[in-house]
Amino acid sequence: MTFVRCLVRSQHGEQLESIKLCHPLLDDYLAFVRARAATNTWLAVASDLKIFFGVVSKEPAEVTAADVLSFLALQRAPRRGTRVVRLEGGETGLAARTIARQLSSLRGPRGGQYRAPIWPAPPVTSGSPMLGATSISSTSELAFWDGATLSPMFIVDAANVIGSRPTGWWRDRPGASRRFVEDVRAGVRDGRMEPPVVVVLEGQARQGADEMDADGVEVVHAPAEGDDTIVSIATAHRGAVVVTADRALAECVRAVEAEVLGPRWLLDQLGD
């Protein structure tokens, strides 16, 4: 059985009142997104779901991981021939970050509870050509929602992200961490990232930002190695997303069912 996809927008003057996709489960989820996110995010999720079900003509409850995998492969296919690439990244299909956003839109609706993804994750591994540098690796399912927020918890390996660019951070580690935390909080306030976000600081960098939760971003001081603290937090919050390029840390957090994104993904969200 399939449903007839649509995208119906209702406006009152210039105010967007509702968006519907002609399916009870998806419409309930869009209403949930509207209550939790900015209008642009609401519109983007509706568009992503419409595109997906235009490719995968199934009832939402019947969609499988193989369907998601096929959709991702199609999105990465050349749009204007293999000789035409994007100046940024040299890619022929949709940008990796666009596909990562689409994948995020597909995570939410399931039985109206929004606590878990609607489908199991496809076997996309780090470095996969489907998602490029912003690939998402999963050992089981896409991120579980914590029930209170639209997004999974993001745990940021600050030392790894800050150290990924030669900005002179080594000359003033506290200053670099202070600016980084300010940038992340600004990103959440501006709607470029969804909370909750946890930024883990270690060593001298701890002097740059106090331990506190503000604007949806919590700063945590690692008592010793930052990696140990990150693994501990990821273990306590199943389905969290850890931002790091540290391979050993990535392996550890995947073992406790966390997702992993590289520093470039976060920097793109922050506009750096």
C-alpha positions in Angstrom: 0.0 0.0 0.0 1.2 3.5 -0.8 -0.1 7.0 0.0 -0.3 9.9 -2.5 2.3 12.3 -1.5 1.6 16.0 -1.4 2.8 19.2 0.2 0.0 21.5 1.3 0.8 24.8 2.8 -1.8 26.9 4.6 -1.1 30.6 5.2 -2.9 33.5 6.9 -1.6 36.6 5.2 2.2 36.3 5.4 2.0 33.9 8.4 2.5 30.2 7.5 -0.1 28.3 9.5 0.5 24.6 8.6 2.3 22.2 6.3 0.8 18.8 5.5 2.1 15.8 3.6 -1.2 14.0 3.3 -0.3 11.2 5.8 -1.3 11.2 9.5 2.1 10.1 10.8 4.1 12.6 8.8 1.6 15.4 9.4 1.8 14.7 13.2 5.6 14.8 13.0 5.6 18.1 11.1 3.3 19.6 13.8 5.9 18.4 16.3 8.7 20.0 14.3 6.8 23.3 14.1 6.5 23.4 17.9 10.2 22.7 18.5 12.1 24.4 15.6 12.4 27.5 13.5 10.2 28.0 10.5 13.0 27.4 8.1 13.8 24.1 9.7 10.1 23.2 9.6 10.0 24.0 5.8 13.2 22.1 5.2 12.0 18.9 7.0 8.7 19.0 5.0 10.6 19.4 1.8 13.1 16.6 2.6 10.3 14.2 3.5 8.4 15.0 0.3 11.5 14.4 -1.8 12.2 11.1 0.0 8.7 9.7 -0.5 8.8 10.9 -4.1 11.6 8.4 -4.6 10.5 5.7 -2.1 6.8 5.1 -2.9 5.9 3.3 0.3 3.9 3.7 3.5 6.3 5.3 6.1 6.0 2.2 8.3 7.1 0.0 5.4 10.3 1.8 4.7 13.5 -0.2 5.2 17.2 0.6 5.6 17.7 -0.6 2.0 15.2 2.1 0.9 17.2 4.8 2.7 20.5 3.5 1.3 19.1 3.6 -2.2 17.8 7.1 -1.7 21.2 8.3 -0.5 22.9 6.7 -3.5 20.5 8.5 -5.8 21.2 11.8 -4.1 24.9 11.4 -4.6 24.5 10.6 -8.3 25.8 13.2 -10.9 23.1 15.8 -11.6 24.7 17.4 -14.8 27.1 14.7 -15.9 30.3 13.4 -14.4 32.4 16.2 -15.9 30.4 18.9 -14.0 31.3 19.3 -10.4 30.6 21.8 -7.6 33.4 24.3 -7.0 33.1 23.6 -3.2 34.1 20.1 -2.6 34.4 18.9 -6.2 31.2 16.8 -5.9 28.9 15.9 -8.7 25.7 15.2 -6.8 24.0 17.0 -4.0 26.5 18.4 -1.4 27.3 16.0 1.5 26.0 18.4 4.1 22.7 18.7 2.2 22.4 14.9 2.3 23.3 14.8 6.0 20.5 17.3 6.6 18.0 15.2 4.6 19.1 12.1 6.6 18.4 14.1 9.8 14.9 14.9 8.6 14.2 11.3 8.1 15.1 10.3 11.6 12.2 11.6 13.5 8.7 10.2 13.0 7.8 6.8 14.5 4.5 6.0 15.9 3.9 9.6 16.8 6.3 9.3 19.8 9.4 10.8 18.1 11.7 8.8 20.5 13.3 6.7 17.8 13.9 6.9 14.1 11.3 5.6 11.8 13.7 3.2 10.1 17.0 1.4 10.9 20.1 3.0 9.6 21.7 1.9 6.3 25.2 0.6 6.6 26.9 3.9 5.8 30.5 3.9 7.1 33.0 6.6 7.7 34.5 7.9 4.4 31.6 6.5 2.4 31.3 8.3 -1.0 27.6 8.7 -0.3 28.2 11.2 2.4 31.8 12.3 1.8 33.6 14.1 4.6 30.4 14.6 6.6 29.5 10.9 6.7 27.5 9.4 9.5 28.5 6.0 10.8 26.2 3.9 12.8 26.4 0.4 14.4 22.7 -0.1 14.7 20.1 2.7 14.3 20.1 6.4 13.6 20.1 8.6 16.7 17.4 8.1 19.3 15.6 11.2 20.4 15.7 11.9 24.1 12.0 12.7 24.1 12.4 16.3 25.1 14.2 17.7 22.1 14.0 17.3 18.3 17.7 16.6 18.0 20.0 14.0 19.6 22.6 15.3 22.0 25.7 16.6 20.3 29.0 16.0 22.3 31.9 18.1 21.0 35.5 17.1 21.3 36.6 20.7 21.6 40.3 20.0 21.5 40.0 18.0 18.3 37.7 20.5 16.6 39.7 23.6 17.6 42.9 21.8 16.6 41.6 20.9 13.2 42.5 24.4 11.9 45.8 26.3 12.0 44.4 29.4 13.7 47.2 29.9 16.2 45.1 28.3 19.0 48.3 26.8 20.5 49.4 30.3 21.5 46.4 30.9 23.7 44.4 27.7 24.5 42.0 29.4 27.0 41.3 32.2 24.5 40.7 29.7 21.7 38.3 27.6 23.8 36.4 30.7 25.0 35.9 31.9 21.4 34.9 28.4 20.3 32.2 28.1 23.0 30.9 31.5 22.1 30.6 30.5 18.5 28.8 27.3 19.3 26.3 29.2 21.6 25.8 31.8 18.8 25.1 28.9 16.4 22.4 27.4 18.6 20.8 30.8 19.3 20.7 31.6 15.5 19.2 28.2 14.7 22.2 26.8 12.8 22.4 24.0 15.3 19.8 22.2 17.5 20.4 21.8 21.2 21.4 20.1 23.4 25.1 20.5 22.8 27.8 19.5 25.3 31.3 21.0 24.7 34.1 19.0 26.5 37.2 21.0 27.5 40.4 19.5 28.8 43.8 20.8 30.1 44.5 24.6 29.8 41.4 25.1 27.6 39.2 24.7 30.7 40.4 28.1 31.8 38.6 29.7 28.8 35.0 28.8 29.7 33.3 28.0 33.0 31.3 24.8 33.5 27.7 26.0 32.9 24.7 25.4 30.7 23.6 28.4 28.7 21.7 28.8 25.4 21.4 25.1 25.0 25.2 24.5 25.2 26.7 22.9 28.3 30.4 23.2 29.0 32.0 20.2 30.8 35.5 20.2 32.2 37.2 16.9 31.8 39.1 16.0 35.0 41.8 14.2 33.0 41.6 13.0 29.4 38.8 14.5 27.5 38.2 11.3 25.6 37.3 9.5 28.8 34.7 12.2 29.7 33.2 12.1 26.2 32.8 8.3 26.3 31.2 8.5 29.7 28.7 11.1 28.4 28.0 9.2 25.3 27.4 6.0 27.3 24.8 7.8 29.5 23.0 9.3 26.4 22.3 6.6 23.9 22.2 7.7 20.3 24.3 10.9 21.0 26.3 12.4 18.2 30.0 12.9 18.9 31.9 15.5 16.9 35.5 14.4 16.5 38.1 13.2 14.0 40.0 11.1 16.6 39.7 7.6 15.2 40.3 5.9 18.6 37.6 8.0 20.3 35.3 7.4 17.4 35.7 3.6 17.7 35.0 3.8 21.5 31.8 5.9 21.2 30.4 3.8 18.3 30.7 0.8 20.6 28.1 2.5 22.9 25.8 3.3 19.9 26.9 6.9 19.3 27.1 8.5 15.9 30.2 10.3 14.8 30.6 13.5 12.7 33.9 15.2 11.8 34.9 18.7 12.8 34.2 20.0 9.2 30.5 19.3 9.8 30.4 21.4 12.9 32.4 24.2 11.4 30.0 24.3 8.4 27.1 24.7 10.8 28.9 27.6 12.5 29.7 29.2 9.2 33.5 28.9 9.6 
